[in-house]
Amino acid sequence: MATATVRGPLPRRTVRLRLTLWYGGLFLLCGMGLLAATYLLLRHAVPGDAPHLEIPGSPDRLPEDARLIVTEAERALGRMRDDVLEQLLVQSGIALAVLVLLALALGWWLAGRILHRLRAITSTAREISATNLHRRLTLPGPDDELKELGDTFDDLLDRLEASFQAQQQFVANASHELRTPLARQRVIGQLAVADPDATLDSLRAAHERVLAAGAHQERLIEAMLTLTRSHAGFTVREDFNLGEVVREVVGARHRAEVTIRTSISDSPVTGHRALAERLVVNLVDNAIRHNVADGWVEVSCAGGVLAVANSGPIVPAGDVERLFQPFQRLGPARTGTGIGLGLSIVRAIATAHDATVEATPRADGGLVVTVTFPDCTY
């Protein structure tokens, strides 16, 4: 019974091996072309299978022996020509084979030199995990394609590290924010149950406080879902009128204690209308909520640029960026009834629309937030 021979796995065709084979193959083709051209040129230089000797006078007058000697000499020259061409092919073939082997060795060495930094990238990428995203390649050497690849990889690590840290911070803040209303609900329920003199009115009041805490949780969860969806982006874009969205939002928010002034014109943009509406709602509500008595809000929209300005408490210029971070508040003056996600959602939605957001504190108090959408005409 014949036994099957089990073969091991074929060697992996690495980039270095492929580059070496390419170098050797191209050298072999060029060498064969040069050898063929040299052979044809030499063959053409001595035409005919048997060279004809030029003899002065009439060959017919030569004796028979002399003519035989001439014929043999011509044949000998022909054989010598063939031997020279044959030796040329053999020796040139041997020299080409040696040079091909040398080219393969040099190609292997050169490919290793070229791919050395690529192996460094691969090794570092394998060692990097979520716990050491701070590592970077910082490839040395000339400013070539591999250096550009390493720098691009370092930039990617920078973004990943920032995103990972932001996610960890967001999860920690979200856990804290969700724990607070849950603890409040539990305490209210325990006090109501433990009260031996509880009445219908006290139980009703406790229940209303539990419902208020639950409503706060619902708003927080809805805001976090909106923020997550905004970070994820969207695949389907539609054309809509941002000015129309702003008019609808402002029209539903007239308050006696805050004067709202508007300057709105049609503004065609492309994106997600529902998310853009949430952006406008958050900006306007934020301007109304963080205001002063008898304050004002100015809303303008034109040419894809939405600006919302308001009076209010003074905001230090160095703390403006904190307002766009999740669950960040600037003290009691800007805490109010908000949950600390309004401007974070605004920035996330703007980023999903390839728009830019700028916030500038006013000298008299309040902010001016400007959202600039990409140019769009339809």
SULPEGI-V344472 format. One record per helix or strand. SS is the DSSP state (H for helix, E for strand). FROM is the first residue (numbers start at 1). TO is the last residue. If there is no record, write none. Layout:
<<SS	FROM	TO> <SS	FROM	TO>>
This chain:
<<H	15	45> <H	59	61> <H	64	127> <H	145	194> <H	200	232> <E	238	241> <H	242	251> <E	255	255> <E	258	264> <E	268	271> <H	273	289> <E	295	302> <E	305	310> <H	317	319> <H	321	324> <H	332	334> <H	342	352> <E	356	361> <E	367	372>>
